[in-house]
């Protein structure tokens, strides 16, 4: 697959003409990254100075609570952009650690090149604005969603709100007592609700860990 066909896999380049894409490919300074299984691509708190585009392979993304008490690990499939929001704004650092699950191919575009593309190509600029606007709108709507009626629904909401992507396998490394505090219920009732979800085949319980094989099934 040629580079401009690969670029079309990502929202930032969709809607651009072939001529424009040919200009992008010919004039843009791309970085090319190969990461082997187990290799860290970016770490939490690394400065975000470029866009990362995952072209092939799988990455795991590890996210931690502010007090470092619990973590979430999820597997992300190509095509995927690594935290595009981190390149601008108040905190221009990655807030997750991304590690190759399989051999991965990525391309990078520096912040200066992103700004140049925004100035040169209207479609790219609109796509970039739409990406950030969509993220903002989704976050602003969250407080207005219907409050979960059952404990199981509150648990599912907690799990889903701590994911980067609402599908695929997730692992939540969290103690039952902390989860109970997060959803405002007793440890015993949380244990019962989780065991029912396990009997329904929606997750698996391990000591200090909740494994969700398919997040999309849990959200249905």
N, C-alpha and C positions, 0 to 999 in steps of 0.2 A: 504494500500500500504506500503510495506517495505521500510526502509530508503534508501537502495541502488537503488530501483526503483524510489524513489523521486529525488535522486541525478542525475539520468540520464535525468531528465527534464531540467538540466542546462548544457550549453555548456562546462563548465570546466571539466565535468566528462564523456562526450560523447566519445565513442571510447575505454573506459577502459574495460578490461575483467571483468567477474564476480568475478574471483579470486582477481583481484586488487581492485575491489569495496568492496569485503568482507574485505580485509585488511584495506581499508580506513575506513569503518564503525567500524571495531574492534579496530583500533589503534588511531583514531582521536578524540580529545576532542571537541565534539560538544556542543554548547549552544542551548537551546530550549526556544523559546519566544512565549508567547501567548499575543495578544493584542486585547482588546475589542474595540468596535465601539467608535470612537472619541479619542482614546488614541494615543499619539505621540510615534512613534517608534524611530526616530532620528530627531534632529533639525539641521537646518542650522548652520554651524560653529562648530558643535560637532566634536571632534577628531575622525578620522576613524581608529580604531584599529582592526577591524574585518570585515569579509565579512558577509553580511546579505542576506539570501536566503528566499524569500517569497514562502512558500509551498502551502498555501491556503488562500482564501479571497481576498480582494481588499484594496489597499492603495491609498491615494491621495498624490500627490507630489506637493508642493508649491515652486515655484521659483520666485526670486525677481530680479529686475534690480539693478545695482550697486548703483543707487541713491535712491532706494526704492520707486520709483514713480509708477511703475506698477508691477503686479504679474501675474503669470500663475499657474493655478491649474488643474492638470490632474489626471484621475483615471487610475490606473495600476492594471492589473490582474495577479494573480499567473499563472505560475511560473515567478518570476522576481528577478533579483539581484539589490540591492540598491547601485548604484554608485561604482562599483568595482574599478574604476580608482582612487578613492580617497585614497586608502590604501597605494599607493606609490607616488613618485614624490615630487614636490616643495611644494604643498599645500595639506597636508594630513588631510583635514577636509571636511565634507559634505557641499555641496553648495545648498542643497534643504532640505525642511522639509517634512518628510513622516509621515502620520497620517492614522490610520486604518479607513476605510470606513465601513467595516464589521468586524466580528471577524476574526482575522488573526493568522496563525501559521507560524513561521519563525524558521530557524536554523542559527546559527552563527559559524564561524570558525575564530579563532584569527590569527593575522598576523604571529606569530611564526609557527602556524600549517600550514598556507598557504605556507610558505617558506619550511617547512619540506616536505609537499606533492610535491612541485615543485622539490625538490632534489631527492625524492624517486621514483616518477612516471613520466616517460618521457612524456606520453600522457597528463597528467595534465599540465606539464610545457609548452608543445606545445600549448595546448588549451588556457592557460593563455596568452602566447605571441600572439596568433592569435586574442584573444579578444582585446588586446591593439592595435595591428597593424591595425585591422579593424576600430576601433574608429579613429585612427590617419589618416588613408587613407581617410575615409569619410570626415573628417574635412579639409584635405589638398585639396580635390577636389572641395569643395564648391566655392572658388573664380573663378573656371574655368567653372562653370555651365552657361548656356545661361542666359543673363540678361532678366528679365521679360519685355515683350513688353507693357503690359497694367497695369493700376493702380491696377485692381483686382488681377492680377498675383503678383504684388509687395506686396500687402497686404497678400496674401496667403503665399508667401515666408517668410515674416516677422513672421507670425503666426507659420509656420512649423519649422522655425529655432529656435524657443523658446520652443520647445517640447522635452521631453526626449524620447517619443515613438510616431511614426507617425500614430497612430490609437487611436480610443476610444474618449470619451468625454473630452473636454478641456474648461476651463473658463479663459478668458483673462480680468483681471481687469485693464483697461487702458482708459484714456480719449481720446476722438476723436482728440483733439489738439495734444496730445503727439504722437498718431499713425500717424497723418499727418506729424509731424516732422520726425518720423522714416522712412517713405516711401518717403519723399521728395515731398509732394504735399499739396494742400490746404485742409483745414478742410471740406469745402463744397464738393469738389470732392471725398474725402475719404468717406464722409457720403453717397453720391450717390452710390458709388461702393459697400459699405457695405449693403445698402438697396436693391440693386439688388441681391447680394448674399443671402440676407434674403428671397427675393421673390422666389429665386431658391430653397429654402429649405435647404441651406447648413449651415446656422448659424442663431442665434437669437440675436437681439440687445436689451440690457437693458441699463438703465442709468449708464454710466461708465463701462459697461461690455459687452463682446462679448462671447456668448456661442456657442460652436461648438459641436453638438451631436455626430458626427462621423468624426474625422479628416481625415480618409482615403477617405471619399466621397469628402471632400474639395480639396484633393490633386489629384483626378482623372482628 
